[in-house]
Amino acid sequence: MTRLKIAPEARTGDRLFIGLASASFIVALVLALFRRVPGGHRYDLALKLTLPILVLTWLFRLRPERAFGRTALVVVLLAGLGLGGFNLATVDRDSEIVNVYRTVFEALDEGRNPYDCGTIYHRDAGGNVVYGDFNYPPLEIYPYYLARTVAGTWNSTVLTAAILLINLAACGLLALALKEIPLKLLVPYLALIMFAETKTNPSMTLLVACLILLMMARLEARPGLPGRLLLAAAFGLGLATKFLVIPLAAAYYWHVLMSEPRRRLQRVLPDGAVALAVAALVTAPFGAWTVFRSTVLFNLFLKERAVMTTFYPNVLSGPLAWLKLESVFPAAAVLVLGAGVLAAPLFQPRTAMLFAAVAFLMAASTPEPQFLPVVTALFLASVLEGKAGEPSFRSGGGASASPQS
């Protein structure tokens, strides 16, 4: 057997991955041990976000053959089924998310804009009910409004059923996007993605992320303008879901710019225009500025955000709040996310998107373990690209294949 040599850029990328994942976990652990953040609650959430990312980084970036070993697959399958059973057995019929959507639907039924009506249900740090504006992008409304219409009622059961159906569709798209990975190796991870989060609403972000991965695979199989525009449209839909798709789009198109400098204008401008047009079309019924103010700006300013929702310290926001530097957070978050995006040329496209997504989750105002299914899907997709100089599923080698001497 010949020992594979990893290209310098791949080693740099792996060092960045393990460095970011390790540092993030250490910060989360320090926050949990000292609990000194003013107004901070649920320090365990940052640990629940950073520890799985550290494990996934170790498996998929440093030991990809172990990610598909028998032990890992059994553990992943049991984790997915166990989480599914636990989540379904502990549904909160009066959860905040159920009431948020109830009041959104009431506003829509009365002809009011949920992004500036001031009547949307929230709970503050003390668990008290407060009312404000809806703070998720518009594509997070339509499928649940449809579910309410079809069911004729709205409650936790309808919400859970809608989430599971969307997750199932996402798993179908992901299986098509990753068809080079044998299905028997993929199923345990699909079970984890399907059931890991059913109590809140990251499902549309997961669905669109899997659609993006499928469009990328189709574009690689059949290069051309139609495939590019379909991928751009998928990114545009993602811009109208929760914010995780923003770094995916930025990293992908920055990677394109850096890898095709002679064609940068012809390659990116039409694609970007299509993505923005699709996002604008989805957002238009509610007003672009109104949505931007109630979503992006709401999550950038920690003190304003804390009025309407509980503050859960994250890897970046936690230390800054500890040091009473909340005002620095917006600029710091943009810098961290920008660095994650600018690192895209060090990786291949899917891996660049994954790295930017992890940077985004570390820089987010609060920890978001709800996005771990999306991150898991991106880790799976990164296996198709492999490391520079190493075989991958796409090249026919499989995750654990090595060239013969």
N, C-alpha and C positions, 0 to 999 in steps of 0.2 A: 504494500500500500504506500502511496506517495502522500506525504504531508502537504496539504494545501497551503499556498502562500496567499495571505490576504493583502490586497492592495493598500497603500498608505491611506487613501481617502476612506477606505472601509474601516481601518483601525481607528482613524480619527472619529468617524461616525459612531463606532461602538463605544469609544471613550466618552463621547458627548452623551450618549444614551445612558450609560451606566452612571456617569457623573450626575446627570440631572435627576435620574430616578433615586439614586442613593442620597444625594443632598436633600431632596424633597422629603424623603422618609425621615431623615434625621431631624429636619426642622419640625415636621409634624410630631415626632416623638418628644422633642423638647417642649413644644407647646402643650402637649398632653400632660407631661410630667409637672410643669410649673404652673399652668393655668393662670397666667397673669394678664391676659388680654382683657382690657376693660369691656364689659358687656359681652364677653365671649361665652358661648354655649356649645355643647356637643363637640368637644375636642376630638372625640373618637372618629368623627367624619373624615378629618384629614388623614388619619391613619388608615381608614377603610379605603381611601382613594390611593394613597401613595404606596402602601404595601403591595396590593395586587399589581400595580404598575411596575414596581421593582421586580416582582416575581416574573411577570410577563417579559420584562426586558431581559432578565437573565435567561429565560427559556428561549425566546425567539431571536434575540440578537446574539447571545453568547453560546447557547447550547440548543440550536434549533432541532437537532435530532432527538433530544429528550422531550420536546414539546409534543411529539407524536409517538412516544414510547408507550408501552402498555400501562405502566404505572400512572403516567400523567393523564392518559385518556380515561382511565377508570376514575381517578380523583376528580377530573373535570366533569365527567358525566354525573357522578354522585353529587358533586357540588351544585350542578345545574338543577337536578331533580330535587335535591334537598331544599335549595332556595325557593324553587317553585312551590313545593309543599308548604314551606313556612310562610311564604308571601300570601298564598291563597287562604291559609288557615288564620291569618292575622289581619285580614282586611279591616280597616277602620271605616265604619259607615259614616262617621262624621269628620272625616279627614279634611284638612285645609284645602287640598286640591279639588275634592268633590264640591266643596262650597264655593271655591273660586269659580269653577266652571258654571255652577248653578247661577251665580250672580252675573257672569258674562252672558249667559243665555237669556236671562231676564232683561239685561240691558239691550241686547239685540232685538228681542221680541218687542220691546217698547220703542225701537227706533233710535236708541242712543248709541254713541260710540264708546265701546268699553275702554278705549285708551285715554279718554278724557272725561268720563262720566262721574268719577269719584265714588262709585257705589260698589266696587269690586271687593269682595271679602278677602281679608288678610288677617294674620295673627302676629302680634308684635313679640318682643323678647319675653314678655311676661305671660304670654299665652292669651292676652286680651284680644278681642276682635276689633279690628280697625278697618276702615274702608278707604279705598284709593282707586287707582287705575290698574288695568290689566298690564302685566309686564312681560308677557311672552310674545314673540312675533306671530303674525296672523295665521301662518300655516298650522299653528298649534290650536287653532279654533275649529277649522272646517271639519276635520274628521270626527271630532267629538260632538259637534253640533249635529252632524249627520247621524251619529249613533243615537243621540237623544231623540232625533226626529223619527228614526226607524223604530226604536224601542217604545216611543210614546211616553217616556218618563226619563228621569235622571237620578241616578244613585250610584253607590260604589260598585254594584254589580255590573251596571252598564259600562262604567268607566273601565273596570278590569277586563271585561269582555272585549271592549274596543282596543285596549292596549295589547291583549294577547293576539287579536286578529292582525293588528299592525305588525307586531313582532314576528308573527308567522310569515307574513308577506315579506318582511325584511330578510328572514332566514332563507326563503326561497330565492330571492334576488342574490343573496350572498353565495348560496350554493352554485348558482349559475355563473357568478363572477369568478369563483374559485374552483371551477370544474376540473382543473388540473390536479387538485388535491383529492385523493381517493375519498369517496363518500364515507367509508367506514372510519376514516380518521377525522373527518369533518363533523360527523353527527354529535359527538360529545360536546364540542365547542358550540354547535348550533343550539343544543339543549341549554347550555349555560347562557348564551345570548338571549334565548327565548324567555327564560324564566328569572333571570337575575334581577330584573327591575320591573315590577308590575304595580308599584304603589304610587308612582309619580309618572310624569309624562315625557320621557325622552324618546318615545317610540317613533315619532315622525322624523326626528333627527337621525335615528338609527335607520329608518326606511330609506331616507334620501341618501345617507352615506353609502348604503349598500347599492342603491341605484347608481351612484357615482362610480363605485368600483366596477359595476357591471358595464357601464358606458365606457370606462377606461379599457376594459378587456375587449369590448367590441371594436373600439377605435384602433387598438393594436392589431386586431385580426383583420380589420378592413379600414386602413387609413383613408382619410379624405375629409372634405368639408362637411358632408352630412353628419358623420360621426362626431366631428369636433363640435358642431352646433348642438347636437343632442347632449353631449357631455356638458357644454356650457349651460344648456337649459336645466340640466340636473343640478349644477352648482347654483343656478339662480333660484330654484326651488329651495335648496338648502339654506340660502341666505334669508329665507322667510320662515325657517324653523329656529330652534334654539341656536345659540351663537357658535357652537362647536364647528359648524361647517365653514365659518369665516376663515379660520386659519387653514383649513383644508384647501379652500380655493386659492388663498394667497400663496401657500407653499407650492401648489401645483403650477400655477401660472408663473411664479418666480423661477421655478425650476425650468419651465419652458423657455423663458427669456434668457436664462443663463446657458442653456444647452443649445439653443438655436439663435445665436445673436444676429445672424444675417437676415433672419426672417421674423424678427421680433414683432414688428408692427403688423405685418400681414397675418401673423399667427395668433397674436394675443388680442389686438383691438376688436376684431369682429366677435371673437369668443366672449371677451369681457362685456361688450355691448349687449350681446344676447343674454348673458347671465344677469346683468343689471336690469334689462328690460323685463325679464321674467319675474325677478324679485319685485320690481316696481308694480307690475300688473297684479301680483298677489296682494301687495300692500295698499294699492290705490284706494280700495273702498274705505279704508280707515284713516287715510292721510299720511303721507310719507314722514313728514316732520313729527306729527303726533306720535306715530309708532316709534320713531327714533328716540324721541325724548323719553317715552315711557318704558323703553327697553334698554337701549345701549347706555344712555346717560344715567338712567336710574341705577344701573349696576356698576357704574364707574365711581360714583361718589358715596363713600361708605357711610358718612353721617346721615345723608338723606335716605339711603337705602335702609338704614337701621330703624327709621321711623315706621316703616311699613312691614318689616320682616325681621326675624331673628338674625343676629350676626354670628355666624359659625366661622371661626378663624381658619384661614387657609395658609398655604406655604408662604405666599407673599404678603397678603393682607394681615395675617396674624402678627408677624414681627413688627410691621409698620404701625399697627394699632397699639401694640405693646409699648412701642417707643413714642407713642402719641404723634405719629407722622401720617395720619390718615390723609391729609391734604396732598401728600406726595404720591399716594397710591395710583391715581389715574395715569400719571406720567410713567411711573415705575412699571405698571402693568403693560402699557403700550411698548415700553422698551424690551421687556422680557418676551412678549409675544413677537415683536419685530425681530429679535435675535433668533427665535425659533424658526421664523419664516426665512430669514436670510441664510440660515444653515442649510436650506434645501439643496443647493448644488453638491453638498457633501454626500447626498444619498440619491438613490433612485426614487422615482416619483411617489410610489405608495409609501415608502419609508420616510420620505420627506414630509408627506402629509401626516404621518403618524407622529413624527417628532414635533411638528408644529402643534398638533393636537395636545400632546403631553405638556408642552410649554404653556399652551393656553389654559389647561386645567390647573397648572401650578399657579398661574397668574390671576385666575378668576377670583372675584371678590370673596366667594365662599367655596368650600370643597364640594365637588359634584360627583359622588360615587355613582349617581344615576347614569353617567356616561361610560361606565366601564364596559358595557356590552358593545358600544361603538368602538372603543379603544381595542377591545378584543378582536373585533372584525378587522380593524386596521392592522393589528399584529399578524393575524392570519394572512392577510393580503401581502404583507411585507415578505412572507416566506416565498412567495412566487418569484420575487426578484432576487432573493438570496443575497449573499455578500459578493463583492467584486472578486472574481476568481474562483468562486465556489459554485457547484451545481445547485440547482433548485428544482422544484416540482416542474416548473415550466420548461426547463431544459431536459426534463425526463429523468433526472438523477434521483429525485426524492430527497427528503430532508436529510436523510442520513447517508446518502450515497457518497462514495469517494472514488476518484479515478484509480484504476489499477496501474501498478508500476509496470 
